[in-house]
Amino acid sequence: MSQAVRVVWDDALISYDFGPGHPLAPVRVELTMALARSLGVLDGVEITGCAPATDDELALVHHRDYIDGVKEVSGTGRPNLRWGLGTPDNPAFAGVHEASALVAGATLEAARAVWTGETEHALNVAGGLHHAMPFTASGFCVYNDPAIAIAWLLSQGATRVAYVDVDVHHGDGVQTAFYADPRVLTISLHESPTTLFPGTGFPRETGADGTSVNVALPAGCGDAGWLRAFHAVVPPLLREFAPEVLVTQQGCDSHALDPLAHLMLSLDGQRTAYAELHRLAHETAGGRWIATGGGGYELVQVVPRAWTHLIAEAAGSPVDPETLTPQGWRDMVKERTGETAPLTMTDGRHPGYQDIAQGYDPADAIDRAILACRNAVFPLHGLDPMP
């Protein structure tokens, strides 16, 4: 069994469930793990369980009174809007503390495994709850597992942690947690806050010494534009920052089929980004890579295939995009959701991009977004903002 990658999983992770009709349906991670198993992606991967995060671990990011408030809601199932529980985005439910603490514990287990050298890469596809704030639930998120993992790494002596968030929504909770901490570089590539929740993530939000980085992309941006923006911002900043560990949030709601947002990426564009983040983990962080899931609300056509590609990429055995999805998995999809499963592991795209160094178009909205970000933070890192 390979020690290079570890997947943290417990069937109880699907108890993070806001109820029927809520976009964040746990069947998406259930189908992801089933697809990864049926394709043999997990055959050479170490799978390990996890324990719920303790109150002290949650308190690395969250206020103690908030944790107590979530516990109270957890015991009664009754809403408490003071803590953001009982809204359409974050319905109250009995057991919410236990379910949320287990998600945080899974990402903490991934962080421990990487930091102690037990594995190079570790993943929690049930994690990535990046909107939770220190004092309130927000955007389907109760406890902010990526922020908790980063804070734990700092408590263990890490001095430079980089966080790259490719979810279509701004990683506002993680940014908030480390906005004044120059030890943490947060980079978020997301749909413009002028058109999408949570309404933050403008380039001017630069944090301590330029360590908060925001690429706010226009609605309609597809593979070529997204990859152009990624390459114009992420690699140079990671090379300059030289993190000891790379943490990534791999929300796949940037896909064109996602019902909650307006970017137009394909599955093939997303897996291209996974490969680049994998390469950058080795180039800039000594191979230490902690990856989580995140948003993704096309529960059948997108999420399971995207995160199966993610696991396979981290394991060093990418899935051929022309691979057929197994019939047994398709039958499971029909049984669990009533939907017809996708037939292959590709959207049939062959994404490419033109590097911005080859030319900048001030009339192009994507190029303007790139330059707004680079102008805001590159000089603070000693980098030339101009292509």
C-alpha positions as CSV (number, residue, x, y, z in Angstrom):
1,M,0.0,0.0,0.0
2,S,1.3,3.4,-1.0
3,Q,2.3,5.7,1.9
4,A,2.4,8.7,-0.5
5,V,-1.3,9.6,-0.2
6,R,-4.0,9.1,2.4
7,V,-7.7,9.5,2.1
8,V,-9.5,10.2,5.4
9,W,-13.0,8.7,5.4
10,D,-15.7,7.6,7.8
11,D,-19.2,6.6,6.6
12,A,-20.5,8.9,9.4
13,L,-19.3,11.9,7.5
14,I,-22.5,11.8,5.5
15,S,-24.4,12.7,8.7
16,Y,-23.5,16.3,7.8
17,D,-26.9,16.7,6.3
18,F,-29.2,19.8,6.3
19,G,-32.1,17.8,5.1
20,P,-34.2,17.0,2.0
21,G,-34.0,19.7,-0.7
22,H,-30.8,21.3,0.6
23,P,-28.2,21.8,-2.1
24,L,-25.4,20.4,0.1
25,A,-26.6,16.8,-0.1
26,P,-24.3,14.2,1.4
27,V,-25.0,11.7,-1.4
28,R,-22.4,13.6,-3.4
29,V,-19.6,12.4,-1.3
30,E,-21.1,9.0,-0.9
31,L,-21.2,8.7,-4.7
32,T,-17.6,10.1,-4.9
33,M,-16.2,7.4,-2.7
34,A,-18.2,4.7,-4.5
35,L,-16.9,5.8,-7.9
36,A,-13.3,6.0,-6.7
37,R,-13.6,2.5,-5.3
38,S,-15.3,1.0,-8.3
39,L,-12.6,2.5,-10.7
40,G,-9.8,1.1,-8.5
41,V,-8.6,4.6,-7.6
42,L,-8.5,3.6,-3.9
43,D,-6.7,0.3,-4.4
44,G,-3.3,1.7,-3.7
45,V,-4.4,4.4,-1.3
46,E,-4.3,4.3,2.5
47,I,-7.8,5.0,3.9
48,T,-7.9,6.0,7.5
49,G,-10.7,7.0,9.9
50,C,-10.9,10.0,12.1
51,A,-12.2,11.3,15.4
52,P,-14.4,14.4,15.9
53,A,-12.4,17.6,16.5
54,T,-12.3,18.4,20.2
55,D,-13.6,21.7,21.6
56,D,-10.0,22.9,22.0
57,E,-9.3,22.1,18.4
58,L,-12.4,23.9,17.2
59,A,-11.4,26.9,19.4
60,L,-8.3,27.3,17.4
61,V,-10.6,29.3,15.0
62,H,-14.1,29.5,16.6
63,H,-15.2,31.4,19.7
64,R,-16.0,29.2,22.7
65,D,-19.5,30.7,23.1
66,Y,-20.2,29.8,19.4
67,I,-19.2,26.2,20.0
68,D,-21.4,26.1,23.0
69,G,-24.2,27.5,21.0
70,V,-23.8,24.9,18.3
71,K,-23.9,22.2,20.9
72,E,-27.1,23.6,22.3
73,V,-28.8,23.6,18.9
74,S,-27.3,20.1,18.3
75,G,-29.1,18.8,21.4
76,T,-32.5,20.3,20.7
77,G,-32.6,20.6,16.9
78,R,-34.1,24.1,17.4
79,P,-32.9,27.1,15.5
80,N,-30.8,29.8,17.1
81,L,-30.2,32.7,14.7
82,R,-27.6,34.2,16.9
83,W,-25.3,31.5,15.7
84,G,-26.6,31.5,12.1
85,L,-28.4,28.1,12.6
86,G,-32.0,28.0,11.4
87,T,-31.6,29.9,8.1
88,P,-32.3,28.5,4.7
89,D,-28.6,28.1,4.1
90,N,-27.8,26.6,7.5
91,P,-30.9,24.8,8.8
92,A,-30.7,23.7,12.4
93,F,-30.7,19.9,13.0
94,A,-30.2,17.6,15.9
95,G,-26.6,16.4,15.9
96,V,-25.2,19.3,14.0
97,H,-22.3,19.7,16.4
98,E,-21.3,16.1,16.2
99,A,-21.5,16.0,12.4
100,S,-19.6,19.2,11.9
101,A,-16.9,18.3,14.4
102,L,-16.3,15.0,12.6
103,V,-15.8,16.9,9.3
104,A,-13.3,19.1,11.1
105,G,-11.7,16.1,12.7
106,A,-11.2,14.5,9.3
107,T,-9.3,17.5,7.9
108,L,-7.3,17.7,11.1
109,E,-6.3,14.0,10.6
110,A,-5.2,14.8,7.1
111,A,-3.1,17.7,8.4
112,R,-1.6,15.6,11.1
113,A,-0.6,12.9,8.7
114,V,1.1,15.3,6.3
115,W,2.8,17.4,9.0
116,T,4.2,14.4,10.8
117,G,5.5,12.9,7.6
118,E,3.3,9.8,7.7
119,T,2.2,10.7,4.1
120,E,3.0,13.3,1.5
121,H,-0.6,14.1,0.5
122,A,-3.9,13.7,2.4
123,L,-7.5,14.4,1.4
124,N,-10.9,14.8,3.0
125,V,-13.4,15.1,0.3
126,A,-16.2,15.8,2.9
127,G,-14.4,18.9,4.1
128,G,-13.8,22.4,2.7
129,L,-16.4,24.2,4.7
130,H,-14.7,27.5,4.0
131,H,-17.5,30.0,4.8
132,A,-17.9,29.3,8.6
133,M,-16.9,32.3,10.6
134,P,-15.3,32.3,14.1
135,F,-18.6,33.3,15.6
136,T,-21.4,32.1,13.2
137,A,-22.4,29.5,10.7
138,S,-22.6,30.7,7.1
139,G,-23.0,29.4,3.5
140,F,-23.8,25.7,4.4
141,C,-20.7,25.7,6.8
142,V,-20.7,25.3,10.6
143,Y,-17.1,24.7,11.5
144,N,-14.4,25.9,9.2
145,D,-12.3,22.7,8.8
146,P,-9.6,24.2,6.5
147,A,-9.0,27.1,8.8
148,I,-8.9,24.8,11.8
149,A,-6.3,22.6,10.1
150,I,-4.2,25.6,9.2
151,A,-4.4,27.0,12.7
152,W,-3.4,23.5,14.0
153,L,-0.4,23.5,11.7
154,L,0.7,26.9,13.0
155,S,0.3,25.6,16.6
156,Q,2.7,22.8,15.7
157,G,5.4,25.2,14.6
158,A,4.6,25.9,10.9
159,T,5.7,29.4,9.9
160,R,4.4,29.5,6.3
161,V,1.2,27.8,5.2
162,A,-0.3,28.5,1.8
163,Y,-4.0,28.0,1.1
164,V,-5.4,27.9,-2.4
165,D,-9.2,27.9,-2.8
166,V,-10.6,27.1,-6.3
167,D,-14.3,27.0,-5.2
168,V,-16.6,29.3,-7.2
169,H,-17.4,31.2,-4.0
170,H,-14.9,33.3,-2.2
171,G,-13.2,31.6,0.7
172,D,-14.3,34.3,3.1
173,G,-14.1,32.3,6.4
174,V,-10.5,31.2,5.8
175,Q,-9.5,34.7,4.7
176,T,-11.1,36.1,7.9
177,A,-9.3,33.7,10.2
178,F,-5.9,34.7,8.9
179,Y,-6.4,38.2,7.5
180,A,-3.9,39.7,9.9
181,D,-1.5,36.8,10.0
182,P,1.5,37.0,7.5
183,R,2.3,33.3,8.2
184,V,-0.7,32.3,6.0
185,L,-1.0,33.1,2.4
186,T,-4.6,32.7,1.2
187,I,-5.4,32.7,-2.5
188,S,-9.0,32.5,-3.7
189,L,-10.1,32.2,-7.3
190,H,-13.8,32.8,-7.5
191,E,-16.7,34.3,-9.3
192,S,-16.9,38.1,-8.8
193,P,-18.6,39.1,-5.5
194,T,-20.7,41.5,-7.5
195,T,-22.7,38.5,-8.9
196,L,-22.3,35.8,-6.2
197,F,-22.4,35.0,-2.5
198,P,-20.8,35.9,-0.2
199,G,-20.2,39.3,-1.7
200,T,-16.5,39.5,-0.6
201,G,-13.2,38.7,-2.3
202,F,-12.4,41.9,-4.0
203,P,-8.7,42.4,-5.0
204,R,-8.4,45.2,-2.6
205,E,-8.8,42.8,0.3
206,T,-5.0,42.2,0.7
207,G,-4.6,41.3,4.4
208,A,-1.2,41.4,6.2
209,D,1.6,42.3,3.8
210,G,-0.4,41.1,0.8
211,T,-1.1,37.6,2.1
212,S,-4.8,37.8,1.2
213,V,-5.1,37.3,-2.5
214,N,-8.3,37.5,-4.5
215,V,-8.9,36.7,-8.1
216,A,-12.5,37.8,-8.8
217,L,-13.5,36.4,-12.2
218,P,-16.5,37.5,-14.3
219,A,-19.5,35.4,-14.7
220,G,-19.3,33.2,-17.8
221,C,-15.5,32.6,-17.4
222,G,-14.6,29.2,-18.8
223,D,-11.6,26.8,-18.9
224,A,-9.2,29.0,-20.9
225,G,-9.9,32.1,-19.0
226,W,-9.8,30.4,-15.6
227,L,-6.6,28.6,-16.3
228,R,-5.0,31.8,-17.7
229,A,-5.9,33.6,-14.4
230,F,-4.7,30.7,-12.2
231,H,-1.3,30.6,-14.0
232,A,-0.9,34.4,-13.9
233,V,-1.3,34.5,-10.1
234,V,-0.9,31.2,-8.2
235,P,2.5,29.8,-9.3
236,P,4.5,33.0,-8.9
237,L,3.0,33.7,-5.5
238,L,3.6,30.2,-4.2
239,R,7.2,30.2,-5.5
240,E,7.9,33.5,-3.7
241,F,6.1,32.5,-0.5
242,A,7.8,29.1,-0.3
243,P,5.2,27.4,2.0
244,E,6.1,24.5,4.2
245,V,2.7,23.0,3.4
246,L,0.0,23.6,0.8
247,V,-3.6,23.4,1.7
248,T,-6.2,23.5,-1.1
249,Q,-10.0,23.7,-1.1
250,Q,-11.2,21.9,-4.2
251,G,-14.8,23.0,-4.6
252,C,-16.1,22.0,-8.0
253,D,-19.0,24.4,-8.3
254,S,-17.1,26.3,-10.9
255,H,-18.5,23.8,-13.4
256,A,-20.9,25.0,-16.1
257,L,-23.6,22.7,-14.8
258,D,-23.5,23.9,-11.2
259,P,-26.9,25.3,-10.3
260,L,-25.7,27.9,-7.8
261,A,-23.1,29.8,-9.8
262,H,-22.2,31.2,-13.2
263,L,-18.7,30.1,-14.2
264,M,-18.4,27.7,-17.1
265,L,-15.6,25.3,-16.4
266,S,-15.6,21.7,-17.6
267,L,-14.6,18.6,-15.7
268,D,-11.5,18.6,-17.9
269,G,-10.6,22.1,-16.9
270,Q,-11.0,21.2,-13.3
271,R,-8.8,18.1,-13.5
272,T,-6.2,20.2,-15.2
273,A,-6.2,22.5,-12.2
274,Y,-5.8,19.5,-9.9
275,A,-2.7,18.4,-11.8
276,E,-1.2,21.8,-11.6
277,L,-1.8,22.1,-7.8
278,H,-0.2,18.7,-7.4
279,R,2.8,19.8,-9.3
280,L,3.0,23.1,-7.3
281,A,2.8,21.1,-4.0
282,H,6.0,19.3,-5.0
283,E,7.7,22.4,-6.5
284,T,7.0,24.8,-3.7
285,A,6.0,22.9,-0.5
286,G,8.2,19.8,-0.5
287,G,5.3,17.7,-1.6
288,R,3.2,18.4,1.5
289,W,-0.3,18.7,0.3
290,I,-3.6,18.7,2.2
291,A,-6.7,18.8,0.0
292,T,-10.4,19.1,0.9
293,G,-13.6,19.0,-1.1
294,G,-15.9,22.1,-0.9
295,G,-18.8,23.4,-2.9
296,G,-20.4,21.4,-5.7
297,Y,-24.1,21.1,-6.2
298,E,-24.5,19.1,-9.4
299,L,-24.6,16.0,-7.3
300,V,-24.3,13.3,-10.0
301,Q,-22.8,14.7,-13.2
302,V,-20.0,16.7,-11.6
303,V,-19.0,16.1,-8.0
304,P,-18.3,12.4,-8.0
305,R,-16.2,12.5,-11.2
306,A,-14.4,15.7,-10.2
307,W,-13.3,14.4,-6.8
308,T,-12.5,11.0,-8.1
309,H,-10.1,12.7,-10.5
310,L,-8.7,14.6,-7.5
311,I,-8.0,11.5,-5.5
312,A,-6.4,9.8,-8.5
313,E,-4.2,12.8,-9.2
314,A,-3.0,13.0,-5.6
315,A,-2.3,9.2,-5.8
316,G,-0.1,9.7,-8.8
317,S,-2.3,7.6,-11.0
318,P,-4.6,10.0,-13.0
319,V,-7.7,8.4,-14.5
320,D,-7.8,8.4,-18.3
321,P,-10.6,10.9,-19.1
322,E,-12.0,8.5,-21.7
323,T,-12.6,5.8,-19.0
324,L,-16.1,4.5,-18.8
325,T,-17.9,4.8,-15.5
326,P,-18.6,1.3,-14.1
327,Q,-22.1,-0.1,-14.6
328,G,-22.4,-0.9,-11.0
329,W,-21.8,2.7,-10.1
330,R,-24.4,3.8,-12.6
331,D,-26.9,1.5,-11.1
332,M,-26.1,2.9,-7.6
333,V,-26.7,6.4,-9.0
334,K,-30.1,5.4,-10.4
335,E,-31.1,3.8,-7.1
336,R,-29.9,6.6,-4.8
337,T,-30.9,9.6,-6.9
338,G,-33.2,8.5,-9.7
339,E,-30.8,10.2,-12.2
340,T,-28.9,8.8,-15.2
341,A,-25.2,8.7,-14.4
342,P,-22.6,10.1,-16.8
343,L,-21.0,7.4,-19.0
344,T,-17.4,8.6,-19.0
345,M,-14.9,10.5,-16.9
346,T,-14.7,13.5,-19.3
347,D,-16.8,16.3,-20.6
348,G,-14.9,15.8,-23.9
349,R,-13.0,19.1,-23.6
350,H,-9.2,19.6,-24.2
351,P,-8.6,22.8,-22.1
352,G,-5.7,25.1,-22.9
353,Y,-4.8,28.7,-22.2
354,Q,-2.6,31.5,-23.4
355,D,-0.2,32.7,-20.8
356,I,-0.7,36.4,-20.0
357,A,3.0,37.0,-20.5
358,Q,2.2,36.6,-24.2
359,G,0.0,39.7,-24.1
360,Y,-2.6,41.5,-22.1
361,D,-5.9,42.8,-23.4
362,P,-7.3,45.7,-21.3
363,A,-10.7,45.3,-22.9
364,D,-11.0,41.7,-21.7
365,A,-12.8,41.3,-18.4
366,I,-10.7,38.3,-17.4
367,D,-7.4,40.1,-18.0
368,R,-8.7,43.1,-16.0
369,A,-9.5,40.8,-13.1
370,I,-6.0,39.3,-13.3
371,L,-4.3,42.7,-13.4
372,A,-6.5,44.0,-10.6
373,C,-5.2,41.2,-8.4
374,R,-1.6,41.4,-9.4
375,N,-1.6,45.2,-9.0
376,A,-3.0,44.8,-5.5
377,V,-0.6,42.2,-4.1
378,F,2.4,41.5,-6.4
379,P,4.4,44.6,-5.3
380,L,4.0,43.6,-1.7
381,H,5.7,40.3,-2.5
382,G,8.5,41.9,-4.5
383,L,6.9,40.8,-7.8
384,D,6.3,42.8,-11.0
385,P,2.5,43.1,-11.5
386,M,2.9,43.7,-15.2
387,P,2.9,40.6,-17.5
